[in-house]
Amino acid sequence: MGTGQYVYDGNADGDAGTFSYSEAVVNFNTETEVGTEYNITEGTLINSRNGNEYEISFNCKTDGGKSLTGYYKGTIPFYNYTKGLKFAVYKNRLW
């Protein structure tokens, strides 16, 4: 994702400056992989970068009518899984 402002696009047209299918999970238990999931239905995300430091903020609404806001500033580690990766496990499913 490049730097800039992105607006939620429910049609998932893939237009520049948009993002689509997104969800948030709250009260997630990493051992049981249980939490409350919400689909994002509208909102904006702003991403900026200065060297290796990122600043990300978002202000969205969910399908449950809840407001979802967040902010992060710091480095983001990069992991290269392309060598020999055959699958990934997420929520007890193979992808």
Secondary structure by P-SEA (a helix, b strand, c coil): ccbbbbbbbccccccccccccccccccccccccbbbbbbbccbbbbbbbcccbbbbbbcccccccbbbbbccbbbbbbbbccccccccccccccc
